[in-house]
Amino acid sequence: MSAPLELYAGMRVLVVDDNDGNVAFVRQLLEQQGLTRIRTETDSREVGRHLVEHRPDLVLLDLQMPHVDGFEVLAQIRRFAAGSYLPVLVLTADHTTASRNRALAEGAQDLLSKPLDVVEATLRIANLLQTRQLYATLHRERGATETGPDRSVDDRAKILERVRNVLQETAIMPVFQPVVDLSTLEPVGHEGLSRFADTSRGGPDRWFADAFGVGLGVEMEWMAAKAMLDYFDVAAPGAFLAINMSPATIMHLGENHLCSTDLWHRLVIEITEHVPVEDYRALRRALDEMREHGTRLAADDFGSGYAGLRQLIGLQPDIIKLDMSLVAGVDQNHGQHALISALVTFAHDIGATVVAEGIEQTGELQVLQQLGVDYGQGYLLGRPAAIPLRVTV
C-alpha cells in the first residue's frame, strides 16, 4: 500500500522549529507519509539561506522561536516568493485568535495546532502540495509557450556570462518616452525604458527574460531603474517618471534605496504580470510606504492577455495602462471602442487614471480623446529619446 504523500515525493519541504524534538517528529511523520526531500532548521536566522539553496515547495513553520520569530520569517518568505504561490503551514501551540489572524495576514496559508494529529496534518499538507504542484505546472507551461523549450546547460552558461557582463559594465542605456495629457497634448511625464548595445538575441524583453532565467533578473531591473534616476535632474519638478518592475523586484523595494523620499511622489511603478501572481496583497504591502508618500502603482499591459480584471482588483492600481493591442485600430473597431469606454468609466469610478499605449494614428488619438482617456503615449505623440525634453506640468 502506497504512502498518502508518495505522489508528492519529489517536492521539497522545509521544516523550521527551534525544538529538536518537534523537528524530529515532523521529519518522521513526513517520511512515513511518503515525502523524501525534507530539510530541517532549528535556527530561524538561517531560513533565508535554505530558501535560496533548497527552494522549497512547502514550509512548515513554528511561530514562537528565539532570534527571529515566525511572523518575521513569514515576511521573509513572502518577499522571497515575490508574489508567487509558496505555501506556509504554521505549526503552533498558540491557539489565540490574534495569533492566528496575524499569521494569516502575514501570508500563512493554513495553521495546525500542536500536538499534531497525523491524519489531519497529512491531509492539510497534501492539499497545499497539490495546489503548489498545479501552480508550478501552469507556470512551466506558460514559460514554455513564451520562451521555448528548456535551454541546454551550455546555452544557459553563455547567457549567464552575457548577463553578468552587462551588470559588471553597467551596460544599460535608459531612454524616455513621453506620456501626454490627451486633453492638452502636453507631456506630463515619461516612461523609462532600457536599451542594450547587443541586440543579437533580441530586444530588452529578451535581455530581461534571460536575466530572470539565470537568477539575475532583480539585479538587472534594479540597475536599469537606478540608471533612469538622472531624469529628475532634467525634467520639470512636477513631471513623473514611470519605471517598469517585476513582482520580484517590487518585493525588495523596502530593503533597497531607489531614490530619496522627496522624489517618491514623482515615481510611477509599473508592474507587468508576465508570470502568475498569487499574492497581490504582498505586492501592495511592499509598496505601502512609498504609496503613502505619493508613489503611484500602474497595472501595465491591460488587454494583452497577461493582465485583466483579476489584476485590477488584486493590485488596486492608481493607473491602468491599455495595451497597444486594444488601442491599435480603435477608430475602426466597435468592440475595442466599447471595451475602452467601459474601462474608462470603471477606472474613473475607482479614482484611477487611464493611459493608452501605442498611439500611432490620428484617428486612434481622436477616438481616445472622445472616450475620455486621460493620458497617452506612442510614436504619434513622441518616440523614446536618450534625453527627455523638459516638460511643463
C-alpha positions in Angstrom: 0.0 0.0 0.0 1.4 3.4 -1.0 2.0 6.2 1.5 -0.5 9.0 1.4 2.0 11.7 0.3 4.0 9.5 -2.1 2.5 11.3 -5.1 4.5 14.4 -3.9 7.7 12.6 -3.1 9.7 14.8 -5.5 8.6 18.0 -3.9 10.8 19.9 -1.3 9.7 20.6 2.2 11.4 22.9 4.7 10.6 22.4 8.4 11.5 25.3 10.8 11.2 24.9 14.6 13.6 25.7 17.3 12.7 22.5 19.2 14.9 19.5 18.2 12.2 17.0 19.3 9.5 18.8 17.3 11.7 18.8 14.2 12.5 15.1 14.6 8.8 14.2 15.0 7.7 16.2 11.9 10.5 14.7 9.8 9.5 11.2 10.8 5.8 12.0 10.1 6.7 13.3 6.6 8.9 10.4 5.8 6.3 7.9 6.9 3.7 9.5 4.7 6.0 9.3 1.6 8.0 12.5 1.4 11.7 12.3 0.9 13.1 15.7 0.1 13.0 17.3 3.6 15.2 19.9 5.1 15.0 21.0 8.7 16.3 24.0 10.6 16.2 24.9 14.3 17.8 28.4 13.9 15.3 30.7 12.3 18.1 33.1 11.3 19.1 30.5 8.6 15.8 30.4 6.8 16.9 32.8 4.1 19.8 30.5 3.1 17.5 27.5 3.0 15.0 29.3 0.7 17.8 30.1 -1.8 19.5 26.7 -1.6 16.6 24.3 -1.1 13.8 26.3 -2.9 11.1 24.6 -1.0 7.6 23.8 -2.3 6.2 24.0 1.2 7.3 25.4 4.5 6.2 24.0 7.9 6.8 26.8 10.4 6.7 27.3 14.1 5.7 30.7 15.4 7.4 31.0 18.8 11.1 31.0 18.2 14.1 32.9 19.6 16.2 35.3 17.5 13.6 35.7 14.6 10.1 34.7 15.4 7.7 33.0 13.0 6.0 36.2 12.0 9.2 37.7 10.8 10.0 34.5 8.9 6.7 34.7 7.2 7.5 38.2 6.0 10.9 36.9 4.7 9.2 34.0 2.9 6.7 36.4 1.4 9.5 38.6 0.0 11.3 35.6 -1.3 8.2 34.3 -3.1 7.7 37.7 -4.8 4.0 37.2 -5.3 4.1 33.6 -6.4 2.5 30.7 -4.5 4.8 29.3 -1.9 2.5 27.8 0.8 3.4 28.0 4.5 1.7 25.7 7.1 2.1 27.1 10.6 2.5 24.6 13.4 1.8 26.3 16.7 0.7 25.8 20.3 -0.6 29.3 20.4 -4.4 28.9 19.8 -5.3 32.6 20.3 -7.4 34.3 17.6 -4.9 37.2 17.5 -2.0 34.9 16.7 -4.0 33.0 14.1 -5.2 36.2 12.4 -1.7 37.7 12.4 -0.2 34.6 10.9 -2.8 34.6 8.1 -2.3 38.3 7.5 1.5 37.7 7.2 1.0 35.2 4.4 0.4 31.8 6.0 -2.0 29.5 4.0 -3.0 27.3 6.9 -2.5 26.5 10.6 -2.2 23.3 12.6 -2.4 23.1 16.4 0.3 21.3 18.4 0.4 18.4 19.3 -0.2 17.4 15.7 -2.9 14.9 14.6 -1.2 12.8 12.0 -4.3 12.3 9.8 -5.2 16.0 9.8 -1.6 17.1 9.2 -1.3 14.7 6.3 -4.5 16.0 4.6 -3.5 19.6 5.1 0.0 19.0 3.7 -1.4 17.1 0.7 -3.8 19.9 -0.1 -1.1 22.5 -0.1 1.4 20.4 -2.1 -1.3 19.6 -4.7 -2.0 23.4 -5.1 1.7 24.1 -5.3 2.1 21.4 -7.9 -0.7 22.8 -10.0 0.8 26.3 -9.8 4.2 25.0 -10.8 2.7 23.1 -13.8 0.8 26.2 -15.0 3.9 28.3 -14.6 6.1 25.9 -16.6 3.5 25.7 -19.4 3.3 29.4 -19.7 7.1 29.7 -19.6 7.5 27.1 -22.3 5.0 28.9 -24.5 6.8 32.3 -24.1 10.4 31.2 -24.2 10.5 27.9 -26.0 11.9 24.6 -24.8 14.4 24.3 -21.9 17.8 25.5 -22.7 20.9 23.3 -22.6 23.4 23.7 -19.9 25.9 25.2 -22.3 23.4 27.7 -23.6 22.5 28.7 -20.0 26.2 29.2 -19.2 26.6 31.5 -22.2 23.5 33.5 -21.2 24.8 33.8 -17.6 28.1 35.2 -18.9 26.4 37.7 -21.1 24.1 38.9 -18.3 27.0 39.2 -15.9 29.0 41.2 -18.4 26.1 43.7 -18.7 25.8 44.0 -14.9 29.6 44.4 -14.5 29.9 47.0 -17.2 26.6 48.8 -16.3 25.8 48.5 -20.0 22.1 49.6 -19.9 21.2 52.9 -21.5 18.0 54.5 -20.4 15.6 56.2 -22.9 12.4 58.1 -22.1 9.1 58.1 -23.9 6.7 61.0 -23.2 3.4 60.4 -21.6 0.9 63.1 -22.8 -2.2 64.6 -21.3 -4.7 63.8 -24.1 -6.8 66.9 -23.3 -4.0 69.3 -23.8 -1.4 67.2 -25.8 1.2 68.4 -23.3 3.7 65.9 -21.7 3.2 65.3 -18.0 5.9 62.7 -17.5 7.9 59.9 -19.2 8.2 56.2 -19.1 11.8 55.0 -18.6 12.8 52.2 -21.0 16.1 50.2 -21.3 18.2 49.8 -24.3 21.1 47.3 -24.8 24.0 47.6 -27.3 23.9 43.9 -28.1 20.7 43.1 -29.9 21.9 39.8 -31.4 19.5 37.8 -29.1 16.6 40.3 -29.4 15.4 43.5 -27.6 15.1 44.5 -24.0 12.3 41.9 -23.3 14.7 39.1 -24.3 17.5 40.5 -22.1 15.3 40.7 -19.0 13.8 37.3 -19.7 17.4 35.9 -19.9 18.4 37.6 -16.7 15.5 36.1 -14.8 16.2 32.8 -16.4 19.7 32.7 -14.8 18.6 34.2 -11.5 19.8 37.8 -12.1 16.6 39.4 -13.1 16.2 41.5 -9.9 19.8 42.8 -10.2 19.2 43.8 -13.9 15.9 45.6 -13.2 17.5 47.4 -10.2 20.4 48.6 -12.3 18.0 49.7 -15.1 15.9 51.6 -12.6 18.9 53.4 -11.0 20.2 54.4 -14.4 16.9 56.3 -15.0 17.1 58.5 -12.0 19.1 61.2 -13.7 15.7 62.0 -15.3 14.8 64.1 -12.2 17.8 66.4 -12.9 16.5 67.5 -16.4 12.7 67.2 -16.1 10.4 69.8 -14.7 9.7 69.5 -11.0 6.2 68.1 -11.5 7.0 65.6 -14.2 6.7 61.9 -13.2 8.9 59.0 -14.1 7.4 55.6 -14.7 9.7 52.6 -14.1 8.8 49.0 -15.0 9.4 46.4 -12.3 8.6 42.7 -11.9 6.9 41.5 -8.7 10.2 40.0 -7.5 11.9 43.5 -7.7 9.0 45.2 -6.1 9.2 42.9 -3.2 12.7 44.1 -2.5 11.9 47.9 -2.7 11.6 48.1 1.1 15.1 46.7 1.6 16.8 48.9 -1.0 17.1 52.6 -1.6 15.9 53.5 -5.0 15.8 57.3 -4.5 15.3 59.9 -1.8 11.9 60.1 -0.2 11.3 63.6 -1.6 11.1 62.1 -5.1 8.7 59.3 -4.3 5.7 61.4 -5.3 7.1 61.7 -8.8 7.5 57.9 -9.3 5.2 55.5 -11.0 5.9 51.8 -10.6 4.6 49.8 -13.5 4.0 46.1 -12.9 3.6 43.7 -15.9 2.2 40.3 -15.0 4.2 38.1 -17.3 4.0 35.3 -14.8 1.2 34.3 -12.5 0.9 36.3 -9.3 -1.0 34.8 -6.5 -0.3 37.2 -3.6 -1.4 40.6 -4.7 -1.7 41.6 -1.0 2.0 41.1 -0.5 2.8 43.3 -3.5 0.6 46.0 -2.3 2.2 45.8 1.2 5.7 46.1 -0.3 4.7 49.5 -1.8 2.6 50.8 1.1 5.1 53.3 2.5 6.0 54.7 -1.0 2.4 55.0 -2.0 1.6 56.8 1.3 4.2 59.4 0.1 2.7 59.7 -3.4 4.2 56.9 -5.5 1.6 55.6 -7.9 1.2 52.0 -9.0 0.3 51.2 -12.6 -1.2 48.0 -14.0 0.6 47.6 -17.3 -0.5 45.8 -20.5 -4.2 45.6 -19.7 -5.8 43.7 -22.5 -2.6 42.0 -23.7 -3.6 38.6 -22.3 -1.3 38.8 -19.2 -3.3 41.3 -17.2 -7.0 41.6 -16.7 -9.8 42.3 -14.2 -8.2 40.0 -11.6 -5.1 42.1 -11.7 -7.1 45.3 -11.3 -9.0 44.0 -8.3 -5.9 42.5 -6.7 -3.5 45.3 -7.2 -5.9 48.3 -6.7 -3.7 50.4 -9.1 -3.7 54.2 -9.4 -3.1 53.9 -13.1 -4.5 51.5 -15.7 -2.5 51.2 -18.9 -4.3 50.0 -22.0 -2.1 47.7 -24.1 -1.5 48.7 -27.7 -3.4 45.6 -28.8 -6.6 47.4 -27.5 -5.6 50.8 -28.9 -4.4 49.9 -32.4 -7.3 50.5 -34.8 -9.8 51.5 -32.1 -11.3 54.0 -34.6 -12.1 51.1 -36.9 -13.3 48.5 -34.3 -16.6 48.9 -32.4 -15.7 46.1 -29.9 -12.5 47.9 -28.9 -14.3 51.2 -28.7 -17.0 49.7 -26.4 -14.4 48.0 -24.1 -12.2 51.1 -23.7 -15.3 53.2 -23.0 -16.4 50.8 -20.2 -12.9 50.6 -18.8 -12.6 54.4 -18.6 -15.9 54.5 -16.7 -14.7 51.8 -14.3 -11.3 53.5 -13.8 -12.7 56.9 -13.1 -15.3 55.4 -10.7 -12.4 53.9 -8.6 -10.3 57.0 -8.9 -7.7 55.6 -11.3 -6.1 57.3 -14.3 -6.2 55.6 -17.8 -3.1 55.7 -20.1 -3.4 54.4 -23.7 -0.2 52.9 -25.1 0.9 52.6 -28.7 -1.0 55.5 -30.2 0.3 55.8 -33.8 -2.6 57.1 -35.9 -4.6 60.4 -35.7 -7.9 58.5 -35.8 -6.9 56.5 -32.8 -6.0 59.6 -30.9 -9.3 61.3 -31.7 -11.4 58.4 -30.5 -9.4 58.1 -27.3 -9.9 61.8 -26.6 -13.6 61.4 -27.2 -13.8 58.4 -24.8 -12.2 60.4 -22.0 -8.9 58.5 -21.8 -6.6 60.7 -19.6 -3.1 60.1 -20.9 -1.5 58.5 -23.9 1.9 57.5 -25.3 3.0 56.2 -28.7 5.0 57.2 -31.7 2.4 59.7 -32.8 3.0 61.6 -29.5 6.7 61.1 -29.1 9.4 58.5 -29.6 11.7 57.3 -26.8 14.8 59.5 -26.5 18.0 59.4 -24.6 17.5 62.8 -23.0 13.8 63.7 -22.4 12.5 67.1 -23.3 12.0 69.3 -20.4 8.2 69.1 -19.8 6.0 71.7 -18.3 3.2 70.5 -16.0 
